[in-house]
Amino acid sequence: MRPWIPLLLAVLPVACPAAAQDRYVPLEQRLDPARLADVGLTPDQLQQLNGLLRDAQAHAPVAAAAPPTARATPPAAAPMFIGLDDGPIKAHATGSISGWQPGTLFTLDNGQQWQVLKGEMTLRRALQDPPIEVVPGIAGRWFLQVDPDLPKARVFRVR
C-alpha cells in the first residue's frame, strides 16, 4: 500500500461537499507541518493527493452534504466478549436453599427465575432467603453464586 493512502482516507471526510463552492485548502495549510512530514510524502505525492482531494470536493454531490456544524458520531464499539458488559444481579433467593443440581430453579425476590444448567452442590446446612449474586460470563453465560467460597452454578434465565 502506498504510504499516502492512509492520509487520503483520513482527510477525505474533511473535504466536505458543502464546502465545494469554497476554495480548496491544500493539505499543507490544513495539517501541522511536523505531522505532515512524518507521513513522508514526496512533493509530487503531496501534489497528487491535493489534486485528488480538490477533484473529489468539486465533484461531490451537494445533496449529501452535512451541515458544517454537524459532527459524525462514531459507532459504538462492539464488546470484546458478549455478556461481560452486563453487571451482576444482586438479590435474595426466596425460600430455603440446601443445594442445587441441573434443573434446580431459583426464584429471586426481584421476580427473576434462574435454572441451573451445570453444576452440583450440597450445602452443609440449608440457607433461608440467602443473598445471591448472578454474574455474567463470556458469550452470554451466567453463573449463580450463593457464597464467594463455594463453586458457582451455571444458570440461564427462565423469567
VEXKOL-446401 format. One record per residue (C-alpha): residue in three letters; x, y, z. Coordinates in nm, 2 decimals. Example, Ala and Ser with C-alpha at 12.3 -4.5 7.8 and 13.67 -1.06 7.14 Angstrom:
2
+------+--------+--------+--------+
: resn :   east :  north :     up :
+------+--------+--------+--------+
:  Ala :   1.23 :  -0.45 :   0.78 :
:  Ser :   1.37 :  -0.11 :   0.71 :
+------+--------+--------+--------+
***
This chain:
159
+------+--------+--------+--------+
: resn :   east :  north :     up :
+------+--------+--------+--------+
:  Met :   0.00 :   0.00 :   0.00 :
:  Arg :   0.13 :   0.34 :  -0.08 :
:  Pro :   0.22 :   0.54 :   0.23 :
:  Trp :   0.00 :   0.84 :   0.14 :
:  Ile :  -0.33 :   0.63 :   0.12 :
:  Pro :  -0.40 :   0.64 :   0.50 :
:  Leu :  -0.36 :   1.02 :   0.49 :
:  Leu :  -0.60 :   1.03 :   0.20 :
:  Leu :  -0.86 :   0.83 :   0.39 :
:  Ala :  -0.82 :   1.04 :   0.70 :
:  Val :  -0.85 :   1.37 :   0.51 :
:  Leu :  -1.14 :   1.28 :   0.27 :
:  Pro :  -1.41 :   1.34 :   0.53 :
:  Val :  -1.27 :   1.69 :   0.58 :
:  Ala :  -1.32 :   1.77 :   0.21 :
:  Cys :  -1.68 :   1.82 :   0.28 :
:  Pro :  -1.92 :   1.86 :  -0.03 :
:  Ala :  -2.08 :   2.16 :   0.14 :
:  Ala :  -1.76 :   2.35 :   0.10 :
:  Ala :  -1.74 :   2.27 :  -0.27 :
:  Gln :  -1.83 :   2.62 :  -0.35 :
:  Asp :  -1.54 :   2.75 :  -0.13 :
:  Arg :  -1.19 :   2.75 :  -0.24 :
:  Tyr :  -1.00 :   2.42 :  -0.18 :
:  Val :  -0.75 :   2.44 :   0.10 :
:  Pro :  -0.43 :   2.24 :   0.04 :
:  Leu :  -0.31 :   1.99 :   0.29 :
:  Glu :  -0.01 :   2.19 :   0.38 :
:  Gln :  -0.24 :   2.46 :   0.52 :
:  Arg :  -0.47 :   2.22 :   0.70 :
:  Leu :  -0.23 :   2.00 :   0.88 :
:  Asp :   0.06 :   2.05 :   1.12 :
:  Pro :   0.38 :   2.06 :   0.92 :
:  Ala :   0.56 :   1.82 :   1.16 :
:  Arg :   0.28 :   1.56 :   1.13 :
:  Leu :   0.26 :   1.60 :   0.75 :
:  Ala :   0.64 :   1.55 :   0.73 :
:  Asp :   0.61 :   1.23 :   0.94 :
:  Val :   0.38 :   1.08 :   0.67 :
:  Gly :   0.68 :   1.10 :   0.43 :
:  Leu :   0.51 :   1.22 :   0.12 :
:  Thr :   0.73 :   1.34 :  -0.16 :
:  Pro :   0.64 :   1.68 :  -0.30 :
:  Asp :   0.50 :   1.51 :  -0.61 :
:  Gln :   0.28 :   1.27 :  -0.40 :
:  Leu :   0.15 :   1.57 :  -0.20 :
:  Gln :   0.06 :   1.75 :  -0.52 :
:  Gln :  -0.12 :   1.44 :  -0.65 :
:  Leu :  -0.31 :   1.40 :  -0.32 :
:  Asn :  -0.41 :   1.77 :  -0.32 :
:  Gly :  -0.53 :   1.72 :  -0.68 :
:  Leu :  -0.74 :   1.41 :  -0.59 :
:  Leu :  -0.90 :   1.59 :  -0.29 :
:  Arg :  -0.96 :   1.91 :  -0.50 :
:  Asp :  -1.14 :   1.69 :  -0.77 :
:  Ala :  -1.33 :   1.50 :  -0.51 :
:  Gln :  -1.45 :   1.82 :  -0.35 :
:  Ala :  -1.55 :   1.97 :  -0.68 :
:  His :  -1.75 :   1.66 :  -0.80 :
:  Ala :  -1.91 :   1.57 :  -0.47 :
:  Pro :  -2.30 :   1.58 :  -0.47 :
:  Val :  -2.42 :   1.88 :  -0.27 :
:  Ala :  -2.73 :   1.69 :  -0.15 :
:  Ala :  -2.52 :   1.45 :   0.05 :
:  Ala :  -2.36 :   1.73 :   0.24 :
:  Ala :  -2.39 :   1.75 :   0.62 :
:  Pro :  -2.43 :   2.09 :   0.79 :
:  Pro :  -2.08 :   2.23 :   0.88 :
:  Thr :  -2.17 :   2.23 :   1.25 :
:  Ala :  -2.28 :   1.86 :   1.25 :
:  Arg :  -2.02 :   1.61 :   1.36 :
:  Ala :  -2.04 :   1.24 :   1.29 :
:  Thr :  -2.08 :   1.02 :   1.59 :
:  Pro :  -1.85 :   0.72 :   1.58 :
:  Pro :  -2.03 :   0.39 :   1.60 :
:  Ala :  -2.03 :   0.23 :   1.94 :
:  Ala :  -1.76 :  -0.03 :   1.98 :
:  Ala :  -1.88 :  -0.38 :   2.00 :
:  Pro :  -1.80 :  -0.55 :   2.32 :
:  Met :  -1.50 :  -0.78 :   2.31 :
:  Phe :  -1.68 :  -1.05 :   2.49 :
:  Ile :  -2.06 :  -1.06 :   2.47 :
:  Gly :  -2.22 :  -1.05 :   2.81 :
:  Leu :  -1.93 :  -0.91 :   3.01 :
:  Asp :  -2.07 :  -0.56 :   2.97 :
:  Asp :  -2.37 :  -0.66 :   3.18 :
:  Gly :  -2.34 :  -0.61 :   3.55 :
:  Pro :  -2.40 :  -0.87 :   3.82 :
:  Ile :  -2.75 :  -0.91 :   3.96 :
:  Lys :  -2.77 :  -0.89 :   4.34 :
:  Ala :  -3.08 :  -1.02 :   4.51 :
:  His :  -3.21 :  -1.27 :   4.76 :
:  Ala :  -3.32 :  -1.62 :   4.68 :
:  Thr :  -3.67 :  -1.69 :   4.81 :
:  Gly :  -3.71 :  -1.99 :   5.04 :
:  Ser :  -3.47 :  -2.25 :   5.17 :
:  Ile :  -3.16 :  -2.34 :   4.97 :
:  Ser :  -2.99 :  -2.67 :   5.06 :
:  Gly :  -2.80 :  -2.71 :   4.73 :
:  Trp :  -2.85 :  -2.74 :   4.36 :
:  Gln :  -2.81 :  -2.96 :   4.06 :
:  Pro :  -2.91 :  -2.93 :   3.69 :
:  Gly :  -3.27 :  -2.84 :   3.67 :
:  Thr :  -3.29 :  -2.67 :   4.01 :
:  Leu :  -3.50 :  -2.35 :   3.99 :
:  Phe :  -3.40 :  -2.04 :   4.19 :
:  Thr :  -3.67 :  -1.77 :   4.24 :
:  Leu :  -3.53 :  -1.43 :   4.34 :
:  Asp :  -3.70 :  -1.16 :   4.54 :
:  Asn :  -3.68 :  -0.93 :   4.23 :
:  Gly :  -3.92 :  -1.17 :   4.04 :
:  Gln :  -3.65 :  -1.33 :   3.82 :
:  Gln :  -3.62 :  -1.71 :   3.79 :
:  Trp :  -3.29 :  -1.88 :   3.71 :
:  Gln :  -3.25 :  -2.25 :   3.64 :
:  Val :  -2.93 :  -2.45 :   3.69 :
:  Leu :  -2.78 :  -2.58 :   3.37 :
:  Lys :  -2.45 :  -2.71 :   3.50 :
:  Gly :  -2.31 :  -2.76 :   3.85 :
:  Glu :  -2.40 :  -2.95 :   4.16 :
:  Met :  -2.36 :  -2.87 :   4.52 :
:  Thr :  -2.50 :  -2.98 :   4.86 :
:  Leu :  -2.47 :  -2.73 :   5.14 :
:  Arg :  -2.38 :  -2.84 :   5.49 :
:  Arg :  -2.68 :  -2.66 :   5.62 :
:  Ala :  -2.98 :  -2.51 :   5.44 :
:  Leu :  -2.99 :  -2.13 :   5.40 :
:  Gln :  -3.31 :  -1.93 :   5.43 :
:  Asp :  -3.36 :  -1.65 :   5.18 :
:  Pro :  -2.98 :  -1.61 :   5.12 :
:  Pro :  -2.83 :  -1.32 :   4.94 :
:  Ile :  -2.71 :  -1.43 :   4.60 :
:  Glu :  -2.53 :  -1.28 :   4.30 :
:  Val :  -2.59 :  -1.38 :   3.94 :
:  Val :  -2.27 :  -1.28 :   3.75 :
:  Pro :  -2.22 :  -1.26 :   3.37 :
:  Gly :  -1.96 :  -1.47 :   3.19 :
:  Ile :  -1.83 :  -1.49 :   2.84 :
:  Ala :  -2.07 :  -1.54 :   2.55 :
:  Gly :  -2.39 :  -1.47 :   2.74 :
:  Arg :  -2.33 :  -1.73 :   3.01 :
:  Trp :  -2.45 :  -1.66 :   3.37 :
:  Phe :  -2.33 :  -1.80 :   3.70 :
:  Leu :  -2.52 :  -1.81 :   4.03 :
:  Gln :  -2.31 :  -1.75 :   4.34 :
:  Val :  -2.45 :  -1.82 :   4.69 :
:  Asp :  -2.12 :  -1.78 :   4.87 :
:  Pro :  -1.79 :  -1.65 :   4.73 :
:  Asp :  -1.61 :  -1.95 :   4.88 :
:  Leu :  -1.84 :  -2.21 :   4.71 :
:  Pro :  -1.85 :  -2.31 :   4.34 :
:  Lys :  -2.09 :  -2.12 :   4.11 :
:  Ala :  -2.37 :  -2.29 :   3.93 :
:  Arg :  -2.41 :  -2.21 :   3.56 :
:  Val :  -2.76 :  -2.09 :   3.51 :
:  Phe :  -3.00 :  -1.95 :   3.25 :
:  Arg :  -3.28 :  -1.71 :   3.30 :
:  Val :  -3.63 :  -1.86 :   3.28 :
:  Arg :  -3.83 :  -1.55 :   3.37 :
+------+--------+--------+--------+
***
